Amino acid sequence: GRTVLVYIVGDAGDSYNELTTLFKTNFRDMKRGMEEVDYSKCNLVVYSEMVNDVPHLISLKKQNGKVVADTLFTYAEQNPLDKNVMSTVISQTINYFPADSYGFVFLSHSSSWVPAKRDANSRSIGYYRLTQMNIPDFHDVLLSSFPKPLKFILFDSCSMQSIEVAYELRDCAEYFIGSPTEIPGPGAPYEVVVPELFTETDLAVNIAKAYYNYYESRYDGTKPTNDNWTGGVATSVIKSAALDNLAAATKTIIPKYIQEKREVDRSDILAYDFNDDANYDFEKLIRNLTGGVDNTDYRSWYTAFEAAVVYRKTTLKNYSGIIHRMFTMEGSEGLSTYIPTGASNSTMNTFYRTLSWYTAAGWDGTGW
């Protein structure tokens, strides 16, 4: 039926960003979640890369009615964000567990599309010993290593629900599940999420609902701890098949309303990140540019937007581990975007031009 590969990148390389303790809890909860799964039709395979341990490829399977961790491979220390390493792990997983469909779950620090660099404050996708992976490289690995597009990618990692990421990866997976902002410290509640990884009807929404409902039921708007996460969550689902239409709709607006490198006022647009100034609410940007819901350009665009963002939920506030406080989620529509500015790091603006979204959305016609 389905093989799901969970890819854990846990050795951050510095104590402040260390995630191994949380990931060990996640792994325990994955085993509990597999107790509810029909193992004859489903394979959950975990690539585990954590501090003070060498990497392992592990199958979580049932033996005599109990879920056990069966180690398939043990590797010498290697960078899990290296393209060749990731490709090898995926290929080994597929060779052991070929299936009708595949899913991919990614656990680490991340910062959406932001260019990778050796800096703890700019993580792009993944964070291994102060190194990251650029989204175009991640795209190349997924596209070349899996035999068909994934049913879903669950980003259990901060800030990955950006239009730039989704558009870059649109031919790699049918759906993307994640958050436009920081995720809860403990990550996905795998005991309830794992069974949903193997459903058929409304698969991606099932996963997102299990993730969201768990934290929404515990939310009280107070500063949380990893042992008692009361600090909220934001989750959304993006449908890849609708992204080309969303790009086309966006291209009718961006170069029409932004010309000659005009600075866009971002003061009333929800900012989703507090590190890179890279992620703002996509819907509010378009609404501000067009003048609002009575504008025909906006209404046409919003139809395309709703076809692409098929599920979005957020608590009233979320907690940021970067600024160490709760912040409002008012105005959140579940998908972020970059808004170029002259005040931005020039490296970011330069890298932005290399992304597929830059041209597809018409940013190349704005002077930016």
Buried (B, 14 or more C-beta within 10 A) or exposed (E): EBBBBBBBBBBBBEEEBBBBEBBBBBBEBBBEBBBEBEBEEBBBBBBBBBBEBEBBBBBBBBEEEEBEBEEBBEBEEBBBBBBEBBBBBBBBBBEBBEBEBBBBBBBBBBBBBBBBBEEBEBBBBBBBBBBBBBBBBBBBBBEEBBEEBBBBBBBBBBBBBBBBBBBBBBEBBBBBBBBBBBBBBBBBBBBBBBBBBBBEEBBBBBBBBBBBBBBBEBBEBEEBEEEEBBBBBBBBBBBBEBBBBBBBBBBBBBBBBBEEEEEBEBEEBBBBBBBBBBBBBBBBBBBBBBEEEEBEBBEBBBEBBBBBBBBBBBBEBBBBBEEEEBBEBEBBBBBBBBBBBEEBBEEBBEBBEBBBBBBBBBBBBBEB
